[in-house]
Amino acid sequence: MGFINYFTTAAPEFGTLGWLFFLGQLLGVGAGAYLRFMYIERHPVRQTFLHRLGLGLMVLGGLGTLLVVLRLLNVPTMNMRIWSWLLFLIQLGAAGYVVYYVRNVLPNLIREARLAGVKPGKTGSSRALSGGVGAAPAEPRPVATTGRRDARRERKRKTR
């Protein structure tokens, strides 16, 4: 019963381990925001993966930050140790899945994209993800028959 009591009782202090956990959550939110909104990857498959990873980091880090803030505010139900350990185990499982995905799934997706003819672009836009299939090319602009100066003169003559 000591095991259950340990996890379901309120933590007496917010110690060094708690502050390290809080710092880790803040770093996760910051790294997720960077990957989601600022980082630009040339390859569209890796860009999609990194944007989704950034979203996941922001969600899990935000949840951890909320948990730490509730614990610092001494909310009775959220002050139990079980929530921190449960979130830590979830984040550890997510990290394991990311490692598996990067080592086993992502190289196959990149190889398939290369075989399909998707090439890295300057910014890896969403059009590059579709490979441009089914998109009609833009109509070419007509060649100007007169210069800008002549067109302005013509417009002035019409308004008089």
C-alpha positions as CSV (number, residue, x, y, z in Angstrom):
1,M,0.0,0.0,0.0
2,G,3.0,2.3,0.4
3,F,3.3,2.5,-3.4
4,I,-0.3,3.7,-3.9
5,N,0.0,6.1,-0.9
6,Y,3.2,7.6,-2.4
7,F,1.6,8.4,-5.7
8,T,-1.8,9.6,-4.4
9,T,-0.7,11.9,-1.6
10,A,0.2,15.5,-2.2
11,A,3.8,16.3,-2.7
12,P,5.2,18.2,0.3
13,E,7.6,20.5,-1.6
14,F,8.4,21.5,-5.1
15,G,12.0,20.2,-5.2
16,T,14.8,20.1,-7.7
17,L,13.2,17.3,-9.7
18,G,10.0,19.4,-10.0
19,W,11.9,22.5,-11.2
20,L,13.9,20.3,-13.7
21,F,10.6,18.9,-15.0
22,F,9.1,22.4,-15.3
23,L,12.2,23.6,-17.2
24,G,11.9,20.6,-19.5
25,Q,8.3,21.4,-20.2
26,L,9.1,25.0,-21.1
27,L,11.9,23.9,-23.4
28,G,9.5,21.5,-25.0
29,V,7.0,24.2,-25.7
30,G,9.7,26.5,-27.0
31,A,11.2,23.8,-29.3
32,G,7.8,22.9,-30.5
33,A,6.9,26.5,-31.4
34,Y,10.2,26.9,-33.2
35,L,9.6,23.7,-35.3
36,R,6.0,24.5,-36.0
37,F,6.2,28.1,-36.9
38,M,9.8,29.2,-37.7
39,Y,11.9,26.2,-38.9
40,I,12.0,25.7,-42.7
41,E,12.9,22.4,-44.1
42,R,13.6,22.0,-47.8
43,H,12.2,18.5,-48.2
44,P,8.4,18.4,-48.0
45,V,8.2,15.0,-46.2
46,R,10.6,16.1,-43.5
47,Q,8.9,19.4,-43.2
48,T,5.5,17.7,-42.6
49,F,7.1,15.5,-40.0
50,L,8.8,18.4,-38.2
51,H,5.7,20.5,-38.2
52,R,3.7,17.6,-36.6
53,L,6.5,17.0,-34.1
54,G,6.4,20.7,-33.2
55,L,2.7,20.5,-32.6
56,G,3.2,17.4,-30.4
57,L,5.9,19.1,-28.4
58,M,3.8,22.1,-27.9
59,V,0.8,20.1,-26.7
60,L,2.7,17.8,-24.3
61,G,4.9,20.6,-23.0
62,G,1.9,22.8,-22.5
63,L,0.1,20.1,-20.6
64,G,3.2,19.6,-18.5
65,T,3.5,23.4,-17.9
66,L,-0.2,23.5,-16.9
67,L,0.3,20.6,-14.5
68,V,3.3,22.3,-12.9
69,V,1.5,25.6,-12.5
70,L,-1.5,23.8,-10.9
71,R,0.9,22.0,-8.6
72,L,2.6,25.3,-7.6
73,L,-0.8,26.8,-6.9
74,N,-1.4,23.8,-4.6
75,V,-4.6,22.6,-6.3
76,P,-5.5,19.6,-4.2
77,T,-6.3,17.0,-6.8
78,M,-3.5,18.0,-9.2
79,N,-0.9,18.1,-6.5
80,M,-0.6,14.3,-6.4
81,R,2.6,12.8,-7.6
82,I,0.8,10.4,-10.0
83,W,0.1,13.1,-12.5
84,S,3.7,14.2,-13.0
85,W,4.9,10.6,-13.3
86,L,2.0,9.7,-15.6
87,L,2.8,12.6,-17.9
88,F,6.5,11.7,-17.7
89,L,5.8,8.2,-18.9
90,I,3.5,9.5,-21.7
91,Q,6.3,11.8,-22.9
92,L,8.9,9.0,-22.6
93,G,6.6,6.8,-24.8
94,A,6.1,9.6,-27.3
95,A,9.9,10.1,-27.5
96,G,10.4,6.4,-28.1
97,Y,7.8,6.6,-30.9
98,V,9.6,9.6,-32.5
99,V,12.9,7.7,-32.5
100,Y,11.2,4.6,-34.1
101,Y,9.5,6.9,-36.7
102,V,12.7,8.7,-37.6
103,R,14.7,5.5,-37.9
104,N,12.2,3.2,-39.6
105,V,9.3,5.1,-41.2
106,L,10.7,8.5,-42.3
107,P,13.5,7.1,-44.6
108,N,10.9,5.0,-46.4
109,L,8.6,8.0,-46.9
110,I,11.5,10.1,-48.2
111,R,12.5,7.2,-50.6
112,E,8.9,6.9,-51.9
113,A,8.7,10.7,-52.4
114,R,12.0,10.6,-54.3
115,L,10.6,7.8,-56.5
116,A,7.4,9.8,-57.1
117,G,9.4,12.7,-58.3
118,V,9.0,15.1,-55.4
119,K,12.0,17.3,-55.2
120,P,13.1,19.6,-52.4
121,G,12.2,23.2,-52.9
122,K,13.4,26.5,-51.5
123,T,10.8,26.5,-48.7
124,G,9.0,23.1,-49.1
125,S,5.6,24.6,-49.8
126,S,2.4,22.6,-49.6
127,R,2.3,22.5,-53.4
128,A,5.5,20.5,-53.4
129,L,3.7,17.9,-51.2
130,S,1.2,17.2,-53.9
131,G,3.9,17.1,-56.5
132,G,2.0,19.5,-58.7
133,V,-0.3,16.7,-59.9
134,G,-3.6,18.0,-61.3
135,A,-2.7,21.6,-61.0
136,A,-3.3,23.6,-64.2
137,P,-0.3,25.7,-65.2
138,A,-0.9,29.5,-65.0
139,E,-1.9,31.3,-68.2
140,P,1.0,33.3,-69.6
141,R,0.6,37.0,-69.4
142,P,0.0,38.7,-72.7
143,V,3.0,40.6,-74.2
144,A,2.5,44.3,-73.9
145,T,1.9,46.0,-77.2
146,T,2.7,49.4,-75.9
147,G,4.9,50.8,-73.2
148,R,3.7,52.1,-69.9
149,R,4.2,55.7,-70.9
150,D,2.1,55.2,-74.0
151,A,-0.7,53.6,-72.0
152,R,-0.7,56.5,-69.5
153,R,-0.9,59.0,-72.3
154,E,-3.8,57.1,-73.9
155,R,-5.6,57.1,-70.6
156,K,-5.2,60.8,-70.2
157,R,-6.5,61.5,-73.7
158,K,-9.6,59.4,-72.9
159,T,-10.4,61.3,-69.7
160,R,-10.2,64.8,-71.3
